[in-house]
Amino acid sequence: MTAIRPMSLRRALAGSLLGTLAALAFFGWLWKGSVGLIVGGLLSVLWVILMFAWRDAQKDDLALLERIRGRVSRQDPLLRLATALAQPIRGIVLAMPIPALTRRFDGWALYELGHLPPQARAHAVQLLDEWRAQVREQASEPLPFDDFASLATLLLDAPLDAPHAWTPETSARLCWRLNLLLCGMETGALPTEAGRALLAPAVRALQSHHADWASYAADLEQQRWDFVRRGAWGRAAMSVQFKDLFGKPLSPWALTPLKSPL
């Protein structure tokens, strides 16, 4: 994971001094006399200002990260981990790119429920409707109910549909299941307590099988075509998702240990 380490004062002073000496020497050589020294001096001042401005920006970024880390650590561990586990699919199907670290961060949907922007929430509603339609089509006989909560309790109440050896497909299926349940909770179609009861078996199964996030990601990357389009768009979407999950300080994988106790 990418770490944020603000430049130390010693390093900022050393960089400022070296830049100042280089500017004075270069422009003093390029333009003999006072003109070169004046230009070099002005650029040296600008360089010093930029060095310390960059250091302050890094300190602000670290302070933001610490505030977010503190808020995330106080969340319900089960929901926090379920959201992180679902993120590879959640980010793609709901059009929720993981942002780079920014001082104007507002991407709380990465870590907790109830923060989806309107467009992403509309995608969640559409996903639930498509799943219900698919269930009705595949049912051997008419179902006595059609609401998402009842269907989810009937069909998604176990970590696996049938006992079998663990494969990368198992991880992908559970990731998709977590995403579907979270969408139900986000839209109000699935009550919170019922959602937690359905999320827990899948979360525990993934925790017990995978030693770390890299192992989980390896399974999902093998099964990428099960949940994104084949072609350039799908390949790019998956590449961006996994790059951000592994490379951004604000990634839910960076802030949520896979082995977090539930």
C-alpha positions in Angstrom: 0.0 0.0 0.0 1.1 3.5 -0.7 2.1 5.4 2.4 2.0 9.1 3.1 5.2 10.4 4.6 5.5 14.2 4.7 8.9 15.6 3.9 10.9 16.2 7.0 12.1 19.7 7.9 15.7 18.7 7.4 15.0 17.3 3.9 13.0 20.4 3.0 15.9 22.7 4.1 18.4 20.6 2.3 16.4 20.6 -0.9 15.9 24.3 -0.7 19.6 25.0 -0.2 20.6 22.7 -3.0 18.1 24.3 -5.4 19.1 27.8 -4.4 22.8 27.0 -5.0 22.1 25.3 -8.3 19.9 28.3 -9.5 22.5 30.9 -8.6 25.4 28.9 -10.1 23.5 28.2 -13.4 22.2 31.7 -14.0 25.3 33.3 -12.7 27.2 31.3 -15.4 24.6 31.8 -18.1 24.3 35.6 -17.6 27.5 37.1 -16.2 27.1 39.8 -13.7 24.2 41.1 -11.7 21.5 39.9 -14.1 22.3 36.3 -13.6 22.4 36.7 -9.8 19.0 38.5 -9.8 17.3 35.9 -11.9 18.9 33.1 -10.0 17.9 34.7 -6.7 14.2 35.2 -7.8 14.0 31.5 -8.9 15.6 30.4 -5.7 13.0 32.2 -3.7 10.3 30.6 -5.8 11.9 27.2 -5.3 12.0 27.5 -1.5 8.3 28.5 -1.5 7.4 25.5 -3.6 9.3 23.1 -1.4 7.6 24.2 1.8 4.2 24.5 0.2 4.6 20.8 -1.0 5.6 19.8 2.5 2.5 21.5 4.0 0.3 19.8 1.5 1.7 16.4 2.5 1.1 17.2 6.1 -2.5 18.2 5.3 -3.0 14.9 3.4 -1.6 12.9 6.3 -3.9 14.7 8.8 -6.9 14.0 6.5 -5.9 10.3 6.4 -5.7 10.1 10.1 -9.1 11.6 10.5 -10.6 9.2 8.0 -8.8 6.2 9.7 -10.2 7.2 13.0 -13.8 7.4 11.7 -13.5 4.1 9.8 -12.1 2.3 12.9 -15.2 3.1 14.8 -17.6 1.5 12.3 -19.4 -1.8 12.6 -16.6 -4.3 11.7 -18.9 -6.6 9.8 -20.3 -3.9 7.5 -16.9 -2.3 7.2 -15.3 -5.5 6.0 -18.3 -6.5 3.8 -18.0 -3.1 2.0 -14.3 -3.6 1.5 -14.7 -7.2 0.2 -17.4 -6.1 -2.2 -15.5 -3.1 -3.5 -13.9 -4.7 -6.7 -17.5 -5.3 -8.0 -19.2 -2.5 -6.2 -16.9 0.1 -7.7 -17.5 -1.2 -11.2 -21.3 -1.8 -11.3 -22.2 1.3 -9.3 -19.7 3.5 -11.1 -17.8 4.4 -7.9 -14.2 5.1 -8.7 -11.8 5.1 -5.8 -10.4 8.6 -5.5 -6.8 9.5 -5.1 -5.9 11.2 -1.8 -7.4 14.7 -1.9 -8.0 17.4 0.7 -11.6 17.6 -0.6 -12.5 14.0 0.0 -16.2 13.0 0.1 -16.1 9.4 -0.9 -17.6 7.9 2.3 -19.5 5.3 0.2 -16.1 3.4 0.1 -16.3 2.6 3.8 -19.9 2.8 5.0 -23.5 2.5 3.9 -25.8 5.4 3.2 -23.4 7.6 1.2 -24.0 6.6 -2.4 -24.4 9.5 -4.7 -27.7 9.6 -6.7 -26.3 8.0 -9.8 -24.7 5.1 -8.0 -27.9 4.6 -6.0 -29.9 4.4 -9.2 -27.4 1.7 -10.4 -28.0 -0.2 -7.2 -31.8 -0.1 -7.7 -31.4 -1.3 -11.3 -29.2 -4.2 -10.1 -31.8 -5.3 -7.6 -34.5 -5.2 -10.2 -32.4 -7.2 -12.6 -31.7 -9.8 -10.0 -35.3 -10.2 -9.0 -36.3 -10.6 -12.7 -33.6 -13.3 -13.1 -34.8 -15.2 -10.0 -38.4 -15.2 -11.3 -37.3 -16.5 -14.7 -35.2 -19.3 -13.3 -37.8 -20.4 -10.7 -39.3 -23.8 -11.4 -42.7 -22.6 -9.9 -44.2 -19.2 -9.1 -42.7 -17.6 -6.0 -45.1 -16.5 -3.2 -43.3 -13.2 -2.9 -41.3 -10.7 -4.9 -39.7 -8.3 -2.5 -35.9 -8.3 -2.3 -35.6 -9.0 1.4 -37.7 -12.2 1.2 -35.8 -13.4 -1.9 -32.5 -12.7 -0.3 -33.4 -14.5 2.9 -34.5 -17.5 0.9 -31.6 -17.6 -1.6 -28.6 -15.8 0.0 -28.6 -17.1 3.5 -25.5 -19.4 3.2 -21.9 -18.7 2.2 -22.2 -21.2 -0.7 -25.1 -22.6 -2.6 -23.7 -26.1 -2.3 -20.7 -27.6 -0.6 -17.7 -27.9 -2.9 -14.0 -27.3 -3.1 -13.0 -23.7 -3.0 -12.1 -22.2 -6.3 -11.5 -18.6 -7.6 -15.2 -18.7 -8.8 -16.2 -19.2 -5.1 -14.5 -15.9 -4.2 -16.1 -14.1 -7.1 -19.6 -15.5 -6.3 -19.3 -14.3 -2.7 -18.0 -10.9 -3.7 -21.0 -10.5 -6.0 -23.3 -11.7 -3.2 -21.9 -9.1 -0.8 -22.4 -6.4 -3.4 -26.0 -7.4 -4.0 -26.8 -7.5 -0.3 -25.2 -4.1 0.3 -27.1 -2.6 -2.6 -30.3 -3.9 -0.9 -29.3 -2.2 2.3 -28.3 1.0 0.5 -31.7 1.3 -1.1 -33.8 0.3 1.9 -35.0 -2.9 0.3 -33.2 -5.0 3.0 -33.4 -4.0 6.7 -30.0 -3.5 8.4 -30.3 -6.4 10.9 -31.5 -8.8 8.2 -28.7 -7.6 6.0 -26.0 -8.2 8.7 -27.3 -11.7 9.2 -27.0 -12.5 5.5 -23.6 -10.8 5.1 -21.9 -12.5 8.0 -21.5 -16.1 6.5 -20.0 -14.8 3.3 -17.6 -12.4 5.1 -16.5 -15.2 7.5 -16.0 -17.7 4.6 -13.8 -15.2 2.7 -11.9 -14.3 5.9 -11.2 -18.0 6.6 -10.0 -18.8 3.1 -7.8 -15.8 2.3 -4.7 -14.9 4.2 -4.5 -11.4 2.8 -6.0 -9.0 0.3 -3.5 -10.1 -2.4 -4.9 -13.7 -2.2 -8.4 -12.4 -2.5 -7.5 -10.2 -5.5 -5.8 -13.0 -7.3 -9.0 -15.1 -7.2 -11.1 -12.2 -8.4 -8.7 -11.4 -11.2 -9.0 -14.9 -12.5 -12.7 -14.6 -12.6 -12.9 -11.0 -13.9 -15.1 -11.9 -16.9 -17.8 -13.2 -14.7 -18.8 -9.7 -13.6 -17.4 -7.2 -16.1 -17.8 -7.0 -19.9 -15.3 -8.7 -22.1 -13.3 -6.2 -24.1 -11.2 -3.1 -23.6 -13.7 -1.4 -21.2 -13.9 -4.4 -18.8 -10.1 -4.9 -18.8 -9.5 -1.2 -18.1 -12.2 -1.1 -15.4 -10.7 -4.1 -13.6 -7.1 -2.8 -13.9 -8.1 0.6 -12.4 -10.1 -1.0 -9.6 -7.3 -3.3 -8.4 -4.6 -0.6 -8.9 -6.6 1.8 -6.7 -7.4 -0.9 -4.1 -3.7 -1.7 -3.7 -2.2 1.7 -4.4 -4.2 4.4 -2.7 -3.9 5.4 1.0 -7.7 5.9 1.1 -8.5 2.5 -0.3 -10.8 0.5 2.0 -8.3 -2.4 1.7 -5.6 -0.1 3.1 -7.8 1.0 6.0 -9.5 -2.4 6.8 -7.4 -5.4 7.7 -8.9 -8.6 6.1 -8.5 -10.4 9.4 -10.4 -7.8 11.4 -12.4 -9.5 14.2 -16.1 -9.4 13.8 
